[in-house]
Amino acid sequence: MSTPRVASHGTAPLGAALAQLVADLPDGVVVSDAAAIEKYREDFARDGSAGTPIAVVRAETAAHVQTALRWAAAHRVPVVPRGAGTGLSGGSSAVDGGITISLDRMRAIEIDPASQVAIVEPGALNVEVKGAAAEHGLWYPPDPSSYEICSIGGNLATNAGGLCCVKYGVTTDYVLGMDVVLADGSLVRLGGKQIKDVAGLSLLKLFVGSEGTLGIITRAVLRLIPAQTAGATLVSSFSTMTAASRAVVAIRSRVRASMLELMDHATINAVEDWRSHGLDRASGALLIAQSDAPGAACAAEVELMRESCEAAGAVEVFTTTDAEEASMFVAGRRNAFLALEQRGQRALRGCRGPGAAAP
């Protein structure tokens, strides 16, 4: 590792102080060379105002996070926590003169099937938690579109939702406990494995969604539920978003769908431009709905959804119980943000003119 760069915060040089942080942590945990730092400056928001930290702490344990925060508090250095870096809000954009604490090396997952919980470190990916739970016939429902690449720590920090939140709720509904390192380096343990935990203040709700402003989450106890049953999918096209919106309201008044997602005309075409998913480019709106009710109740729910769509003026209604067929439509919705990002980049290049450099 290169010699720490000398930086200053206020009037006090931090070169010697940073060297002490490097010495206090294992080799390779603190990096300060420009090439390594560059990878941690921005998240998927590509925030042009992101600064350059004096160092990145690639924590491997909660104790590493505590050491880094104690050091930062003592030297009044700003701290930016970072997970997988897949956020779209600039939440992990670095700041000049600060340090970034990355949790991407903290990936441990432990499943307790009897208690139906997952004990997870923040760097574990959402998809990894789902996979570990599935081995025990269990399911972790929060499923943001980026579930294959986003971290649990980021999900907790932003209170992520996902395609199933219409029935199963968002991240905060599945957090039973967590360990948090506060700004002074102290570690607090909140909640635990108990589903019915009503004693004291509901501090868990305070930390979920706080985006690292109150502390850094180093461990979480997540509630799991029995694996989702195979269900049925409905795809309905409409000439306008207004008609599709009427169908959504009607469905919600009659059925608790396990998925209810809308795509407008622009999004449909952006997805098809990005990669063909077999979506109808002429549609003004596309509604994707699912039922995971057991047995005959599933068919009954899908029929009610069909009736609601047709009453709202659907151009076409298609239903299937084939998982692969359904996944094609669901993948189209999941890939919408990638497709829209690419379209936006093309538009930005067009505004700059031929040969213009990207920012």
C-alpha positions as CSV (number, residue, x, y, z in Angstrom):
1,M,0.0,0.0,0.0
2,S,1.2,3.5,-0.8
3,T,2.1,6.0,1.9
4,P,-1.0,7.8,3.1
5,R,-1.6,11.1,1.4
6,V,-1.4,14.2,3.6
7,A,-4.7,15.9,3.9
8,S,-6.0,18.5,6.2
9,H,-9.3,19.1,7.9
10,G,-9.6,22.6,9.2
11,T,-6.0,23.6,10.1
12,A,-4.7,20.3,11.4
13,P,-2.8,18.1,9.0
14,L,-4.0,14.5,9.0
15,G,-1.0,12.7,7.5
16,A,0.4,11.4,10.8
17,A,-3.1,10.7,12.2
18,L,-4.0,8.6,9.1
19,A,-0.8,6.7,9.5
20,Q,-2.0,5.8,13.0
21,L,-5.4,4.5,11.7
22,V,-3.5,2.4,9.2
23,A,-1.4,1.0,12.0
24,D,-4.4,0.3,14.2
25,L,-6.1,-1.9,11.6
26,P,-4.9,-5.1,9.7
27,D,-2.9,-4.8,6.5
28,G,-5.0,-3.9,3.5
29,V,-8.0,-2.7,5.5
30,V,-7.1,1.0,4.9
31,V,-6.3,2.1,1.4
32,S,-5.3,5.6,0.3
33,D,-3.8,5.3,-3.1
34,A,-5.7,7.1,-5.9
35,A,-6.6,4.1,-8.0
36,A,-8.2,2.2,-5.0
37,I,-10.0,5.3,-3.8
38,E,-11.5,6.0,-7.2
39,K,-13.6,2.8,-7.1
40,Y,-15.3,4.0,-3.9
41,R,-16.1,7.6,-4.8
42,E,-19.5,7.2,-6.4
43,D,-22.5,4.9,-6.4
44,F,-24.8,4.1,-9.4
45,A,-26.1,7.7,-9.2
46,R,-22.8,8.8,-10.9
47,D,-23.0,12.0,-8.7
48,G,-20.8,14.5,-10.4
49,S,-20.3,16.3,-7.1
50,A,-18.8,13.3,-5.3
51,G,-15.6,14.2,-3.5
52,T,-12.3,12.3,-2.9
53,P,-11.8,10.8,0.5
54,I,-8.4,10.7,2.1
55,A,-8.8,6.9,2.7
56,V,-11.2,4.0,2.4
57,V,-11.6,1.6,5.3
58,R,-12.6,-1.8,3.9
59,A,-13.9,-3.2,7.2
60,E,-13.9,-6.9,7.8
61,T,-15.4,-6.8,11.3
62,A,-17.6,-4.6,13.5
63,A,-14.4,-3.9,15.5
64,H,-12.8,-2.4,12.4
65,V,-15.8,-0.1,12.0
66,Q,-15.5,0.9,15.7
67,T,-11.8,1.7,15.3
68,A,-12.4,3.8,12.2
69,L,-15.3,5.8,13.8
70,R,-13.4,6.5,17.0
71,W,-10.5,7.8,14.9
72,A,-12.9,9.9,12.8
73,A,-14.6,11.3,15.9
74,A,-11.2,12.2,17.5
75,H,-10.0,14.0,14.4
76,R,-13.4,15.4,13.3
77,V,-13.2,13.7,9.9
78,P,-16.5,13.2,8.0
79,V,-17.5,9.6,7.4
80,V,-19.5,8.1,4.5
81,P,-20.7,4.5,4.9
82,R,-20.9,2.3,1.8
83,G,-22.4,-1.0,0.8
84,A,-22.4,-2.5,-2.6
85,G,-22.5,0.9,-4.3
86,T,-25.7,0.2,-6.3
87,G,-27.7,3.0,-4.8
88,L,-29.3,5.6,-7.1
89,S,-29.6,8.5,-4.7
90,G,-25.9,9.3,-4.2
91,G,-26.1,8.1,-0.6
92,S,-22.5,6.7,-0.7
93,S,-20.9,9.6,-2.6
94,A,-17.6,10.4,-1.0
95,V,-16.7,13.7,0.4
96,D,-13.4,15.6,0.2
97,G,-11.3,15.2,3.3
98,G,-13.4,12.4,4.7
99,I,-13.1,8.7,4.9
100,T,-15.4,6.1,3.3
101,I,-16.1,3.0,5.3
102,S,-17.0,0.1,3.0
103,L,-18.9,-2.9,4.4
104,D,-18.6,-5.0,1.2
105,R,-16.1,-7.5,2.8
106,M,-18.6,-8.3,5.7
107,R,-20.6,-11.1,4.0
108,A,-21.4,-13.7,6.6
109,I,-24.9,-15.3,6.6
110,E,-26.3,-17.6,9.2
111,I,-29.8,-19.1,8.9
112,D,-31.7,-20.3,12.1
113,P,-34.5,-22.4,10.7
114,A,-36.1,-23.0,14.1
115,S,-36.5,-19.3,14.7
116,Q,-37.0,-18.5,11.0
117,V,-34.4,-15.8,11.0
118,A,-31.2,-14.9,9.1
119,I,-28.3,-13.3,10.9
120,V,-26.6,-11.3,8.3
121,E,-23.6,-9.0,7.9
122,P,-24.2,-5.8,5.9
123,G,-22.1,-6.7,2.8
124,A,-24.1,-9.8,2.0
125,L,-26.1,-9.5,-1.1
126,N,-29.9,-9.7,-1.1
127,V,-29.8,-12.6,-3.5
128,E,-27.4,-14.4,-1.3
129,V,-29.7,-14.1,1.7
130,K,-32.6,-15.4,-0.4
131,G,-30.5,-18.3,-1.6
132,A,-29.4,-19.3,1.9
133,A,-33.0,-19.1,3.2
134,A,-34.3,-21.2,0.3
135,E,-32.0,-24.0,1.3
136,H,-34.2,-24.3,4.5
137,G,-37.5,-23.9,2.7
138,L,-37.7,-20.2,3.8
139,W,-37.9,-16.9,2.0
140,Y,-36.7,-13.3,2.5
141,P,-39.4,-11.2,0.7
142,P,-37.9,-7.7,0.2
143,D,-36.8,-7.8,-3.5
144,P,-35.6,-4.5,-5.0
145,S,-35.0,-4.6,-8.8
146,S,-31.3,-4.8,-8.1
147,Y,-31.6,-7.7,-5.7
148,E,-28.9,-9.7,-7.5
149,I,-26.3,-7.0,-6.8
150,C,-27.5,-4.8,-3.9
151,S,-26.4,-5.4,-0.3
152,I,-28.5,-6.0,2.8
153,G,-26.7,-3.1,4.4
154,G,-27.9,-0.8,1.6
155,N,-31.4,-2.3,1.8
156,L,-31.5,-1.5,5.5
157,A,-30.1,2.0,5.0
158,T,-32.7,2.9,2.4
159,N,-35.6,0.7,3.7
160,A,-35.7,-0.9,0.2
161,G,-39.0,-2.3,-1.1
162,G,-39.3,-4.3,-4.3
163,L,-41.8,-6.0,-6.6
164,C,-43.5,-7.9,-3.8
165,C,-44.0,-5.1,-1.3
166,V,-47.7,-4.7,-2.3
167,K,-48.4,-7.8,-0.2
168,Y,-45.3,-8.5,1.8
169,G,-44.1,-5.0,2.8
170,V,-40.7,-3.4,2.8
171,T,-37.4,-4.0,4.5
172,T,-38.4,-2.6,7.9
173,D,-41.1,-5.2,8.2
174,Y,-38.5,-7.9,8.3
175,V,-35.9,-6.4,10.7
176,L,-36.0,-8.0,14.2
177,G,-32.6,-6.9,15.4
178,M,-29.4,-5.1,14.5
179,D,-26.0,-4.1,15.7
180,V,-25.1,-0.5,15.1
181,V,-21.8,1.4,15.6
182,L,-22.5,5.0,16.6
183,A,-20.5,8.0,15.7
184,D,-18.3,7.7,18.8
185,G,-17.4,4.1,18.0
186,S,-19.7,2.5,20.6
187,L,-21.7,-0.5,19.5
188,V,-25.3,-0.9,20.4
189,R,-27.4,-4.1,20.0
190,L,-31.1,-3.6,19.3
191,G,-33.8,-6.2,19.2
192,G,-33.1,-9.9,18.6
193,K,-34.7,-13.1,17.3
194,Q,-38.1,-12.6,19.0
195,I,-41.0,-11.8,16.7
196,K,-42.9,-10.4,19.6
197,D,-40.5,-7.8,21.0
198,V,-42.5,-4.9,22.4
199,A,-40.3,-3.7,25.2
200,G,-38.9,-0.2,25.1
201,L,-38.6,2.3,22.3
202,S,-38.8,1.1,18.7
203,L,-35.3,2.2,17.8
204,L,-35.0,-0.4,15.0
205,K,-37.6,1.7,13.0
206,L,-35.4,4.7,13.6
207,F,-32.3,3.2,12.1
208,V,-33.9,1.5,9.1
209,G,-34.0,4.0,6.3
210,S,-31.6,6.5,8.0
211,E,-29.0,6.1,5.3
212,G,-26.0,5.9,7.6
213,T,-26.8,9.3,9.3
214,L,-27.3,7.8,12.8
215,G,-24.8,4.9,12.8
216,I,-23.3,2.1,10.7
217,I,-25.2,-1.2,10.8
218,T,-22.8,-4.1,11.2
219,R,-25.2,-7.0,11.8
220,A,-28.9,-7.6,11.2
221,V,-31.4,-10.2,12.3
222,L,-33.9,-10.6,9.5
223,R,-37.3,-12.3,9.8
224,L,-37.9,-15.1,7.2
225,I,-41.2,-16.7,6.2
226,P,-42.1,-20.0,4.6
227,A,-41.1,-20.2,0.9
228,Q,-43.5,-18.6,-1.5
229,T,-45.7,-21.0,-3.3
230,A,-45.8,-21.3,-7.1
231,G,-48.6,-19.1,-8.4
232,A,-50.0,-17.5,-11.5
233,T,-49.1,-14.3,-13.4
234,L,-51.4,-11.9,-15.2
235,V,-50.1,-9.4,-17.8
236,S,-52.6,-6.9,-19.1
237,S,-52.1,-4.1,-21.7
238,F,-54.0,-0.8,-21.8
239,S,-54.2,2.1,-24.2
240,T,-53.5,4.6,-21.4
241,M,-52.0,4.8,-18.0
242,T,-55.3,6.2,-16.7
243,A,-57.1,3.0,-17.6
244,A,-54.3,0.9,-16.1
245,S,-54.5,2.9,-12.9
246,R,-58.2,2.2,-12.6
247,A,-57.4,-1.5,-12.9
248,V,-54.9,-1.2,-10.1
249,V,-57.4,0.4,-7.8
250,A,-60.0,-2.2,-8.7
251,I,-57.7,-5.1,-8.1
252,R,-56.5,-3.7,-4.7
253,S,-60.2,-3.4,-3.6
254,R,-60.8,-7.1,-4.2
255,V,-57.5,-9.0,-4.0
256,R,-54.2,-8.9,-2.1
257,A,-51.9,-9.5,-5.1
258,S,-48.4,-10.7,-4.4
259,M,-47.1,-8.4,-7.2
260,L,-48.7,-5.4,-8.9
261,E,-46.4,-3.5,-11.2
262,L,-47.0,-0.9,-13.9
263,M,-44.9,0.1,-16.9
264,D,-45.8,3.1,-19.0
265,H,-45.3,3.4,-22.8
266,A,-41.9,5.1,-22.5
267,T,-40.6,2.4,-20.1
268,I,-41.9,-0.4,-22.2
269,N,-40.0,0.9,-25.2
270,A,-36.9,1.7,-23.3
271,V,-36.8,-1.9,-22.0
272,E,-37.3,-3.3,-25.5
273,D,-34.6,-1.0,-26.9
274,W,-32.2,-2.3,-24.2
275,R,-33.0,-6.0,-24.7
276,S,-36.1,-7.7,-26.2
277,H,-38.4,-9.1,-23.6
278,G,-41.4,-9.6,-25.9
279,L,-43.3,-6.6,-24.6
280,D,-45.9,-4.9,-26.8
281,R,-44.3,-1.6,-27.9
282,A,-47.7,-0.2,-28.9
283,S,-49.2,-0.4,-25.3
284,G,-49.9,2.7,-23.4
285,A,-49.3,0.8,-20.2
286,L,-48.6,-2.7,-19.1
287,L,-49.7,-4.2,-15.8
288,I,-48.0,-7.2,-14.3
289,A,-49.8,-8.9,-11.4
290,Q,-49.2,-12.1,-9.6
291,S,-51.0,-14.3,-7.1
292,D,-49.3,-16.8,-4.8
293,A,-52.4,-17.9,-3.0
294,P,-52.5,-21.7,-2.4
295,G,-54.5,-24.2,-4.5
296,A,-57.8,-23.1,-6.0
297,A,-57.6,-19.7,-4.3
298,C,-54.8,-18.7,-6.7
299,A,-57.1,-19.3,-9.8
300,A,-59.9,-17.4,-8.1
301,E,-57.6,-14.4,-7.4
302,V,-56.3,-14.3,-10.9
303,E,-59.9,-14.4,-12.3
304,L,-60.8,-11.5,-10.1
305,M,-57.8,-9.6,-11.4
306,R,-58.8,-10.4,-15.0
307,E,-62.3,-9.1,-14.4
308,S,-60.9,-5.9,-12.9
309,C,-58.6,-5.3,-15.9
310,E,-61.3,-6.0,-18.4
311,A,-63.7,-3.7,-16.6
312,A,-61.1,-0.9,-16.7
313,G,-60.8,-1.2,-20.5
314,A,-57.8,-3.6,-21.0
315,V,-56.8,-4.1,-24.6
316,E,-55.5,-7.6,-23.8
317,V,-55.2,-9.9,-20.8
318,F,-52.9,-12.8,-20.6
319,T,-52.4,-15.3,-17.7
320,T,-50.0,-18.1,-17.1
321,T,-48.9,-20.5,-14.5
322,D,-45.6,-21.3,-16.3
323,A,-42.8,-19.9,-14.2
324,E,-40.4,-19.4,-17.1
325,E,-43.0,-17.6,-19.2
326,A,-43.8,-15.3,-16.2
327,S,-40.2,-14.6,-15.5
328,M,-39.8,-13.0,-19.0
329,F,-42.4,-10.3,-18.1
330,V,-41.1,-9.8,-14.6
331,A,-37.5,-9.5,-15.9
332,G,-38.7,-6.7,-18.1
333,R,-40.0,-4.8,-15.1
334,R,-36.8,-5.5,-13.1
335,N,-34.6,-4.2,-15.9
336,A,-36.5,-1.0,-16.4
337,F,-34.1,1.1,-14.4
338,L,-31.1,-0.2,-16.4
339,A,-32.9,0.4,-19.6
340,L,-34.0,4.0,-18.6
341,E,-30.4,4.7,-17.5
342,Q,-29.1,3.7,-20.9
343,R,-31.7,5.8,-22.7
344,G,-30.8,8.8,-20.5
345,Q,-27.1,8.4,-21.2
346,R,-27.8,8.3,-25.0
347,A,-29.9,11.5,-24.6
348,L,-27.1,13.2,-22.7
349,R,-24.6,12.3,-25.3
350,G,-26.9,13.7,-27.9
351,C,-27.2,17.0,-26.1
352,R,-23.4,17.3,-26.0
353,G,-23.1,16.6,-29.7
354,P,-21.0,14.1,-31.6
355,G,-17.7,13.2,-30.0
356,A,-18.5,14.8,-26.7
357,A,-16.7,13.2,-23.7
358,A,-18.7,11.6,-20.9
359,P,-18.4,13.4,-17.5
